[in-house]
Amino acid sequence: MNQTQNRTLNRIAFYRSLQMAGVLSSGALLLACSSMTPSTAPPLKAATGATLNACSALVAQLKLADTRIESSATVPAGALTLGGRPLPEHCLVKGKMHERKGSDGRDYAIGFEMRLPVAWNGRFYYQGNGGLDGAVVPALGALGGGPLTGALMQGFAVISSDAGHTGPQTPFFGLEPQARLDYGYQAVQKLTPMAKQLIQGAYGKGPDRSYIGGCSNGGRHAMVAAARLGDAYDGYLVGAPGYRLPYAALAQIWGAQQWLPLATPGATIKNPLNPNGTLLDLASGFTPPERQTVAKAILEQCDALDGASDGMVQATQACQTRFNVQRDVATCTGERNGACLTVPQKSVLSAVFSGAKNTQGQNIYASFPYDPGLAGVNWGTWKFTDALIRDPLALGTLFSVPPGPVDPLKDNIDQRLALFSATNATYRESGWSLMVPPGQDHPVNLDSLRSRGAKMVLYHGVADAIFSAEDTRQWVERLGTHKGQAASDFARYFPVPGMNHCSAGMSTDQFDLLTPLVQWVEQGVAPQSVVAQARGAGNPAGVNSELPADWSAQRTRPLCAYPTVATYQGSGSLEDARNFSCK
Ligand SMILES: [Ca+2]
């Protein structure tokens, strides 16, 4: 079936659904079909390559507003590698934008680097970085968890930035009002036109096509850009987006308060951010063996739903109906032994997966889907360690007006929630406003992006403990309710079963979703299935030590565009993606 036929069928299905709902008569169905216009914009003109004019001479010739180029130097081919493979010869440009004295008396700037390949593919890639930013991560445009490839390797000109603050200001930069705004969305706004001008100077033409991508906070940057800068980028690669980051962080400390009564009194662990400090060992309330027990129970119920008993649950949505933590996990009859959960443990686990709530019982954040990846180390680190250090820090310094310290185990959730939408004379934008893409409520409106033919590809580890894959799934569903549009015409979501936050877990977490995004934008080929690989023994990008021993080191699976599911075809090796199809 070709693209046009596919689109036509989608339109007919849409009108049929209206007809069944009594909105349209059969005559209207015929009329609708006959007057149908293409539901997607045509592909954008493909980028064409060019060769770098000069590197060291670049600094002298460029005149960029609010920008100081500090250096430019050639990096020879093979001087750097990614996933064990050599990176091409490129020009490394380092600089700063908007250098200023902050209200706290410290020096601030938006630090950046750009890597400009000598053999350029005509495209620009904005690399959104993760966490609290604050460091110029090398602009390699690395892709997927345990990357084998990246935008620079593929010939893109890539920018990376610290989003407006760095070591001396971290982690309390959020107390400085402009630094908050730069982190939230303004650094991307300021860097984007500068980067395009720099590319113009370097190659004699600006980028034909522009892309922005990242995971976690980097995914948030890309999603914010989709809403705020729908004209600036042609493709948006959105990984595990913390697009409602204030609420996700609040859900974390709400979770910590739920786990607290289950934790062993007095049990502590070392504080990873403070070598002399300790933290309450919240994981003592839900230990790794107990998480393995729950993972096994999920597999018993859900593994075969996709046709293959292979230690992976591809049918995530069906599993949420099938699995019942009360019924399917053994209840302890005596002491906890790792193979059972107590009644209070089941109660807390169920509450945490149902999503954080305020004291009126209203949801603060999305539910989390059950997936065997909750046995992954990263899952526990987020739920039990980061919930006590990272999340309260961000809540207190970045998202609240006024800012102030947060005790995660005692903070009042209702009162904290109110501080996200507050403003005052110093902090004129609320934490919500500066972090969350505007227009993201019901429904999501991305008209400017869509109408010009731009595209979005999203992915999310189903076993992500900090940002919920269910939150992303619901966002995609809401996207499709705006003006009756088919979201899949311009945005497609690829859940990654078993994967924790951006990588790891019992998953095939090595993938490149940028290449299919480019094909979609520039050739009109909508991605339906993308092969991902597990990082077993010998993987050049680093081994995922959590893979089950009975998986081959090179297990592959298709990542399937939601709502399709990677389904076993009934014969052939379980280690090979070719024996699965997206259904
Ligand atoms: Ca399975």
Residues whose N, C-alpha, C, O or C-beta is under 5 A from the ligand:
A	BS01	CA	D303 A304 D306 A308 S309 D310 G311 M312 V313 Q314
